[in-house]
Every structure is written in C-alpha cells, then in structure tokens.
C-alpha cells in the first residue's frame, strides 16, 4: 500500500474563529495562507450564539426555580469559561476543536476528493456523536504547507444530570453517555482513557469513510498502538471472563452439592424429629405408668395400714367371742343345755348356713387377716384376676350402710342360771 494515505486527527481546546472563517484582518498577516487558495465555511456560529442555542432553554428553566437572584445564571458561557480559567484540571473547557486530514502535504487526494470525503465524514461525525454538538465546520485547502483538512468546532455536553441545568458542559459525562469509559491503570501500564478511545473511534470513522469513497488509507502508528492496547485489553477481559465463568460453574456445583446436602440434612432432621416424637410419647407413657405405679404403691400402703388395723380388730373380735363363749358355757338352762349352744343355734338360724360358716372362718382362722391382705395385694399388682371378697358373713362394707341381720331376742326361762 505504497500509495495509501495516512489518516490524522488532532484534538485541542483552543480555536480561532477568525482564522477558520478566513477573516482578512487576521489571515493577511498569516504567511502560510494563500489568499487565492480554496476554502469553504460549511457551518459557522459564534460560540456565544451556540451556547444560547444549546443551553438557553435549560438556563431559563433553571432560573425560574431559583428563589434567590444571586443563584441565577446570567451568562452560561462566561460561567463555564471563568471556572475553566480558575482550574482547568477540574473544570471542563467551553469548547473543543478537531482537525481531520487525509494524507500529508506530499501525498493526499485531490481537493475535490478531500472535500467530498471530509464533508461526508462530518455528517457521520454528527450522527455518531450526539453529545459533541458541532457549531463550526471549515474546509481548508489554501495552506500550501499542509494537505487539505477539516476544522470541526464542537461542545461536549451531558444530558443525564441530577442537579443544576438539565443539559450541561462536561467531557467525562458526554463520553460516558456515548459509551466511552476509561479502563486499566497506570500501575499495570494498560490505561486507556475514555478520551483516547473516543478519539481513536473518530480516526477509525474517517478511515472507514475514506475507504467507502474508494480511497486507500493506512493505519497510523498511533492508531496501531491504540489497537494493540485494545487487543491486549480484550485478551485480558476475555481471560477474566473465562475465570469468572469457571467460578460460576464452581459456584453452581457448590450450590448443587449444598442442595443435595440440604436434602440429606432435611431427611435426617425429619428422622430425628420422628424419633423424638416417638421418645416423647414413650416418655409420656412411662410417666403415666410411673404415676399409676405411684398411686398403686400409695394404695398398697393404705391397704397395709388398713389390714394392720383390721387384723388387730379381728383379733380383738376373736378374743371377745372366745371370752363370751367361756362365759356363756358356764350358764346352764333347765334342760341342762348351756347358753353358748343356744347362742350358736340362734346365730345359725339368723345367718343361714353359708353366712354362719363364714362366721366360723373368721371365728377360728387366725391367718385370715394375712390371707385377705395378700389377696388384695395380688389383685392390685395384677397377680390375681379375682377381686378379694368384700363380704365375710353377710355384711358388705362397700354397699351396706347397716347390717342386714339381727339376733332375735333370747328368752331365758330360768332366772337362776
């Protein structure tokens, strides 16, 4: 590509409208300009007028909301310019100028070709850069020491503002809104600023436009350097993306394992809860059994105490009957029969044979108390199914309020017994 043209673009923050429009009061003193040479004013507006057109409505809206007159903006251009002069590192410039050239002084397209390409490029520049508002465009082919070139004067504006004017001057915000960001760092020697990216994009746009017109162009060394930066960054970003994809896969696997472990733990927890429930039921049953056993023991103790009392009572009863028998036997009736036999006969007639038999058991069985007590204990402890007798000889302690039997009056005929 020996005949290929170079592409150049120079960007700055200084401009001279008088030079661009070829004000003869100025250009007559500039030796590098041919007074008879060709130039064309494509677009031209004084910067004050440009500011009024771009920001005028926003300034009016802003001022209408201010309650204090000292906070109103009188001249936005003057305000921006004053701030820039105070601190050019922190505050934006009022405007920018770019000079675009195809070829060089010794090798460039014809003036007609250059004008067509650069005019077409200007239209593409406006479409691709809505935040770079053009207010001046000038084609110069009247400088013998330079190739035909295009001056473009523009203002970088940002529209996404939370405070202040709805549309403001701002390079960083303008580039961000157009999708250009700073990446890398000086420390890693891979820093590519948003401004560098944007400027490289404009060179590439001019190169593409020239090629669309059938003109062969080559990449400049600077463009190659930027391209290398971009390729390096793309490689790093791609590598980083692969690492992130791998981490994502690892996280997915971890999540699946965690899910599986959670399901396992859930089943184990369910089993533990079921076992706990069974143990709770078993404990409650054992507590109930323990309470029942405690009640039985208490009842058994009461029965023992009652049996002890009954045993003593039966012993006293037996001794009393023995004493009565010995006394009754000493008394004889007229028929020589003793009073005790008559008493037993009357007792048998009153009780009946079965009850009288029970009476004799109580009367003569010295171990009866212990037998009844053992029967009661065996029944309460489940050793025997038949309940102990509640009736001994006709009297039921659980159902009868009074004795259901009585002795008839015994008539003694002999008063001298």
C-alpha positions as CSV (number, residue, x, y, z in Angstrom):
1,X,0.0,0.0,0.0
2,X,2.7,2.5,-1.1
3,X,0.0,4.9,-2.4
4,X,-2.2,4.6,0.6
5,X,-2.9,7.8,2.5
6,X,-2.4,8.4,6.2
7,X,-5.2,9.5,8.4
8,X,-4.6,12.1,11.1
9,X,-6.8,13.8,13.7
10,X,-5.6,16.4,16.1
11,X,-7.8,17.4,19.1
12,X,-7.5,20.5,21.2
13,X,-9.3,23.0,23.4
14,X,-8.2,26.1,21.6
15,X,-9.8,27.5,18.4
16,X,-9.8,30.7,16.3
17,X,-13.0,31.5,14.5
18,X,-11.3,34.4,12.7
19,X,-8.7,32.0,11.3
20,X,-11.3,29.4,10.4
21,X,-13.6,31.8,8.5
22,X,-10.5,33.5,7.0
23,X,-11.1,36.9,8.4
24,X,-8.7,39.0,6.2
25,X,-7.8,41.3,9.1
26,X,-6.2,38.2,10.6
27,X,-5.2,36.0,7.7
28,X,-3.4,38.8,5.8
29,X,-0.8,38.6,8.4
30,X,-0.5,34.8,8.3
31,X,2.1,33.9,5.7
32,X,1.1,30.2,5.5
33,X,-2.3,31.0,4.0
34,X,-2.7,31.6,0.2
35,X,-5.1,34.5,-0.2
36,X,-6.1,33.0,-3.6
37,X,-6.5,29.4,-2.2
38,X,-9.7,27.5,-1.8
39,X,-11.6,27.2,1.5
40,X,-15.2,26.6,2.4
41,X,-17.3,27.5,5.5
42,X,-19.6,24.5,5.9
43,X,-21.1,25.6,9.2
44,X,-20.4,28.6,11.4
45,X,-21.9,30.1,14.6
46,X,-20.2,32.4,17.1
47,X,-19.7,30.5,20.4
48,X,-22.0,32.9,22.4
49,X,-24.8,32.1,19.9
50,X,-24.0,28.4,20.1
51,X,-24.3,28.4,23.9
52,X,-27.6,30.3,23.8
53,X,-29.0,27.8,21.3
54,X,-27.8,24.8,23.2
55,X,-28.3,25.8,26.8
56,X,-30.7,28.8,26.6
57,X,-33.9,26.9,27.4
58,X,-32.2,24.9,30.2
59,X,-30.9,28.2,31.8
60,X,-34.4,29.7,31.7
61,X,-35.9,26.6,33.4
62,X,-33.1,26.6,36.0
63,X,-33.5,30.3,36.8
64,X,-37.3,30.0,37.1
65,X,-36.8,27.6,40.0
66,X,-34.3,29.9,41.9
67,X,-35.8,32.0,44.8
68,X,-32.6,34.0,45.1
69,X,-31.4,36.2,42.3
70,X,-27.7,35.7,43.1
71,X,-28.1,32.0,42.2
72,X,-29.5,32.7,38.7
73,X,-27.2,32.2,35.7
74,X,-26.8,35.3,33.6
75,X,-24.3,34.1,31.0
76,X,-23.6,30.3,31.0
77,X,-20.6,30.6,28.6
78,X,-19.0,33.2,30.9
79,X,-19.7,31.0,33.9
80,X,-18.1,27.9,32.3
81,X,-15.1,29.9,31.0
82,X,-14.4,31.5,34.4
83,X,-14.5,28.1,36.1
84,X,-12.1,26.7,33.5
85,X,-9.6,29.5,33.9
86,X,-9.7,29.0,37.7
87,X,-8.9,25.3,37.4
88,X,-8.5,23.8,34.0
89,X,-7.8,20.3,35.5
90,X,-11.1,20.1,37.3
91,X,-13.5,22.1,35.1
92,X,-14.5,21.5,31.5
93,X,-13.4,23.6,28.6
94,X,-16.0,25.8,26.9
95,X,-15.4,24.1,23.5
96,X,-13.1,21.7,21.6
97,X,-11.6,21.7,18.1
98,X,-10.5,18.7,16.0
99,X,-8.6,18.9,12.7
100,X,-9.0,15.9,10.3
101,X,-6.6,15.3,7.4
102,X,-6.3,12.6,4.7
103,X,-2.7,12.2,3.6
104,X,0.1,14.7,4.0
105,X,1.5,17.7,2.1
106,X,3.3,15.4,-0.3
107,X,0.7,12.7,-0.7
108,X,-3.0,13.4,-0.5
109,X,-6.2,13.1,-2.5
110,X,-7.3,16.0,-4.8
111,X,-9.0,19.0,-3.2
112,X,-12.4,17.8,-4.7
113,X,-11.9,14.3,-3.3
114,X,-10.8,15.6,0.1
115,X,-13.8,17.9,0.4
116,X,-16.3,15.2,-0.5
117,X,-14.8,12.7,1.9
118,X,-14.4,15.2,4.8
119,X,-18.0,16.6,4.2
120,X,-19.4,13.1,4.3
121,X,-17.3,12.4,7.4
122,X,-18.8,15.5,9.1
123,X,-22.3,14.1,8.7
124,X,-21.2,10.8,10.1
125,X,-19.4,12.5,13.0
126,X,-22.7,14.3,14.0
127,X,-24.7,11.1,13.8
128,X,-22.3,9.1,15.8
129,X,-21.6,11.7,18.5
130,X,-24.8,13.3,19.7
131,X,-23.0,14.7,22.8
132,X,-20.5,16.5,20.6
133,X,-22.6,19.4,19.4
134,X,-20.9,21.0,16.3
135,X,-21.2,24.8,15.9
136,X,-18.4,25.3,13.4
137,X,-17.0,23.3,10.4
138,X,-14.5,24.7,7.9
139,X,-12.7,23.1,4.9
140,X,-9.2,24.5,4.2
141,X,-7.3,23.8,1.1
142,X,-5.5,27.1,1.0
143,X,-2.4,26.3,3.0
144,X,0.4,25.2,0.7
145,X,2.3,23.7,3.5
146,X,-0.5,21.3,4.5
147,X,-2.8,18.8,3.0
148,X,-6.5,19.7,2.6
149,X,-8.1,19.4,6.1
150,X,-11.3,20.0,8.0
151,X,-11.7,22.0,11.2
152,X,-14.6,20.9,13.5
153,X,-15.5,23.0,16.5
154,X,-17.8,21.4,19.0
155,X,-19.1,21.5,22.6
156,X,-19.2,18.3,24.7
157,X,-22.5,18.2,26.6
158,X,-24.0,15.8,29.1
159,X,-27.8,15.4,29.5
160,X,-28.2,13.0,32.4
161,X,-27.9,15.4,35.3
162,X,-29.3,15.1,38.8
163,X,-28.5,18.7,39.8
164,X,-28.2,22.0,38.0
165,X,-29.1,22.6,34.4
166,X,-30.8,19.8,32.5
167,X,-28.1,20.0,29.9
168,X,-24.5,21.0,30.9
169,X,-21.0,21.2,29.6
170,X,-18.9,18.2,30.6
171,X,-16.4,16.0,28.8
172,X,-16.5,13.0,31.0
173,X,-20.3,12.8,31.2
174,X,-20.6,13.3,27.5
175,X,-18.2,10.5,26.7
176,X,-19.9,8.1,29.2
177,X,-23.3,8.9,27.7
178,X,-21.9,7.9,24.3
179,X,-20.4,4.7,25.7
180,X,-16.8,5.5,26.2
181,X,-15.1,4.6,29.5
182,X,-11.6,4.6,31.0
183,X,-10.2,1.1,31.6
184,X,-6.9,-0.3,33.0
185,X,-4.5,1.6,35.2
186,X,-1.1,3.4,35.0
187,X,0.3,0.9,37.5
188,X,-0.4,-2.0,35.2
189,X,0.6,0.0,32.1
190,X,-2.7,-0.8,30.4
191,X,-4.5,2.5,30.9
192,X,-6.8,3.6,28.1
193,X,-8.8,6.7,28.8
194,X,-12.3,7.4,27.6
195,X,-10.9,10.4,25.6
196,X,-8.3,8.2,23.9
197,X,-10.9,5.6,23.0
198,X,-13.3,8.3,21.6
199,X,-10.5,10.0,19.5
200,X,-9.4,6.6,18.1
201,X,-13.0,6.0,17.1
202,X,-13.2,9.2,15.2
203,X,-10.0,8.3,13.3
204,X,-11.4,5.0,12.5
205,X,-14.6,6.7,11.3
206,X,-12.6,8.9,8.9
207,X,-10.7,5.9,7.7
208,X,-13.9,4.0,7.0
209,X,-15.5,7.0,5.3
210,X,-12.4,7.4,3.0
211,X,-12.5,3.7,2.1
212,X,-16.2,4.0,1.3
213,X,-15.1,6.6,-1.3
214,X,-12.7,4.2,-2.8
215,X,-9.6,5.9,-1.3
216,X,-6.8,3.6,0.1
217,X,-5.7,4.6,3.6
218,X,-3.3,3.1,6.1
219,X,-3.3,3.0,9.9
220,X,-1.1,5.5,11.7
221,X,1.4,4.3,14.3
222,X,-0.7,5.8,17.0
223,X,-3.8,4.0,15.8
224,X,-1.8,0.8,15.8
225,X,-0.7,1.4,19.3
226,X,-4.3,2.1,20.5
227,X,-5.4,-1.0,18.6
228,X,-2.7,-3.0,20.4
229,X,-3.9,-1.6,23.7
230,X,-7.5,-2.6,22.8
231,X,-6.4,-6.1,21.7
232,X,-4.4,-6.6,24.9
233,X,-7.4,-5.4,26.9
234,X,-9.8,-7.6,25.0
235,X,-7.5,-10.6,25.7
236,X,-7.3,-9.7,29.4
237,X,-11.1,-9.2,29.6
238,X,-11.6,-12.5,27.8
239,X,-9.3,-14.3,30.2
240,X,-11.0,-12.7,33.1
241,X,-14.4,-13.7,31.7
242,X,-13.3,-17.3,31.4
243,X,-12.1,-17.2,35.0
244,X,-15.5,-15.8,36.0
245,X,-17.3,-18.5,34.0
246,X,-15.2,-21.1,35.8
247,X,-16.0,-19.6,39.2
248,X,-19.7,-19.5,38.2
249,X,-19.5,-23.2,37.3
250,X,-17.8,-23.9,40.6
251,X,-20.5,-22.0,42.5
252,X,-23.1,-23.9,40.6
253,X,-21.5,-27.2,41.6
254,X,-21.2,-26.0,45.2
255,X,-24.9,-24.9,45.1
256,X,-25.9,-28.4,43.8
257,X,-23.8,-30.1,46.5
258,X,-25.2,-27.7,49.1
259,X,-28.7,-28.5,47.8
260,X,-28.1,-32.3,48.0
261,X,-26.6,-31.9,51.4
262,X,-29.6,-29.8,52.5
263,X,-31.9,-32.5,51.3
264,X,-29.9,-35.1,53.2
265,X,-30.0,-33.0,56.3
266,X,-33.7,-32.4,55.8
267,X,-34.3,-36.2,55.8
268,X,-32.0,-36.7,58.8
269,X,-33.8,-33.9,60.6
270,X,-37.2,-35.4,59.7
271,X,-36.0,-38.8,61.1
272,X,-34.7,-37.1,64.3
273,X,-38.0,-35.3,64.8
274,X,-39.9,-38.6,64.2
275,X,-37.6,-40.4,66.7
276,X,-38.0,-37.5,69.2
277,X,-41.8,-37.7,68.8
278,X,-41.7,-41.4,69.5
279,X,-39.5,-40.9,72.5
280,X,-41.8,-38.1,73.8
281,X,-44.7,-40.5,73.5
282,X,-42.8,-43.3,75.2
283,X,-41.7,-40.9,78.0
284,X,-45.3,-39.7,78.5
285,X,-46.4,-43.3,78.7
286,X,-43.7,-44.1,81.2
287,X,-44.6,-41.0,83.2
288,X,-48.2,-42.2,83.2
289,X,-47.2,-45.7,84.2
290,X,-44.9,-44.2,86.9
291,X,-47.8,-42.1,88.2
292,X,-50.1,-45.2,88.1
293,X,-47.4,-47.2,90.0
294,X,-47.0,-44.4,92.5
295,X,-50.8,-44.5,93.0
296,X,-50.8,-48.3,93.4
297,X,-47.9,-48.0,95.9
298,X,-49.8,-45.4,97.8
299,X,-53.0,-47.5,97.7
300,X,-51.0,-50.6,98.8
301,X,-49.6,-48.7,101.7
302,X,-53.0,-47.6,102.7
303,X,-54.3,-51.2,102.4
304,X,-51.4,-52.4,104.5
305,X,-52.2,-49.9,107.2
306,X,-55.9,-50.8,106.9
307,X,-55.1,-54.5,107.1
308,X,-53.0,-54.0,110.2
309,X,-55.9,-52.2,111.8
310,X,-58.4,-54.9,110.6
311,X,-56.1,-57.7,111.9
312,X,-56.0,-56.1,115.3
313,X,-59.7,-55.6,115.2
314,X,-60.3,-59.2,114.2
315,X,-58.0,-60.4,116.9
316,X,-59.9,-58.3,119.4
317,X,-63.2,-59.7,118.0
318,X,-62.0,-63.3,118.2
319,X,-60.7,-62.8,121.8
320,X,-64.1,-61.1,122.7
321,X,-66.0,-64.1,121.2
322,X,-63.7,-66.5,123.0
323,X,-64.4,-64.7,126.3
324,X,-68.1,-64.7,125.6
325,X,-68.0,-68.4,124.8
326,X,-66.3,-69.2,128.0
327,X,-68.8,-67.1,129.9
328,X,-71.9,-68.5,128.1
329,X,-70.7,-72.1,128.7
330,X,-70.9,-71.6,132.5
331,X,-74.6,-70.9,132.4
332,X,-76.9,-74.0,132.2
333,X,-80.6,-73.9,131.4
334,X,-83.3,-76.1,132.9
335,X,-82.7,-78.8,130.3
336,X,-79.1,-78.8,131.3
337,X,-78.1,-77.2,128.0
338,X,-75.6,-74.4,128.2
339,X,-76.3,-70.9,127.0
340,X,-73.5,-70.9,124.4
341,X,-75.0,-73.8,122.4
342,X,-78.3,-71.9,122.3
343,X,-76.5,-68.7,121.1
344,X,-74.8,-70.6,118.3
345,X,-78.1,-72.2,117.3
346,X,-79.8,-68.8,117.2
347,X,-76.8,-67.4,115.2
348,X,-77.0,-70.2,112.7
349,X,-80.8,-69.7,112.3
350,X,-80.4,-66.0,111.8
351,X,-77.4,-66.0,109.4
352,X,-78.2,-69.1,107.5
353,X,-75.7,-71.9,106.9
354,X,-73.4,-70.1,104.5
355,X,-73.0,-67.0,106.5
356,X,-72.7,-69.0,109.7
357,X,-69.9,-70.9,108.0
358,X,-68.1,-67.7,107.2
359,X,-68.6,-66.6,110.7
360,X,-66.8,-69.7,111.9
361,X,-63.9,-69.0,109.5
362,X,-63.5,-65.6,111.0
363,X,-64.0,-67.0,114.4
364,X,-61.3,-69.7,114.2
365,X,-58.9,-68.8,111.3
366,X,-56.0,-66.9,112.9
367,X,-54.3,-66.3,109.5
368,X,-57.4,-64.9,107.8
369,X,-56.2,-61.3,108.1
370,X,-53.0,-62.1,106.3
371,X,-54.7,-64.1,103.6
372,X,-57.2,-61.3,102.8
373,X,-54.4,-58.8,102.8
374,X,-52.3,-60.9,100.4
375,X,-55.3,-61.5,98.1
376,X,-55.8,-57.7,98.0
377,X,-52.1,-57.1,97.1
378,X,-52.1,-59.7,94.4
379,X,-55.2,-58.3,92.8
380,X,-53.8,-54.7,92.8
381,X,-50.5,-55.9,91.4
382,X,-52.1,-58.0,88.7
383,X,-51.1,-61.3,90.1
384,X,-54.7,-62.4,90.5
385,X,-57.7,-61.6,88.4
386,X,-60.5,-62.4,91.0
387,X,-61.1,-59.5,93.4
388,X,-60.9,-60.1,97.1
389,X,-64.2,-60.8,98.9
390,X,-66.0,-57.8,100.2
391,X,-68.5,-59.9,102.2
392,X,-67.5,-62.1,105.0
393,X,-70.7,-63.1,106.6
394,X,-73.5,-61.0,105.2
395,X,-72.1,-57.5,105.7
396,X,-70.8,-55.6,102.7
397,X,-68.6,-52.7,103.8
398,X,-68.8,-51.1,100.3
399,X,-72.5,-51.2,99.8
400,X,-74.4,-51.7,103.1
401,X,-74.9,-48.8,105.4
402,X,-76.2,-51.0,108.2
403,X,-76.0,-54.7,109.0
404,X,-78.7,-56.8,107.2
405,X,-79.0,-59.2,110.0
406,X,-80.1,-59.2,113.7
407,X,-80.4,-61.6,116.5
408,X,-83.9,-62.4,117.8
409,X,-84.4,-61.6,121.5
410,X,-83.1,-64.6,123.5
411,X,-85.6,-65.6,126.2
412,X,-84.1,-67.2,129.3
413,X,-86.7,-69.1,131.2
414,X,-84.7,-69.9,134.2
415,X,-83.8,-66.8,136.2
416,X,-81.5,-68.8,138.4
417,X,-79.0,-69.7,135.7
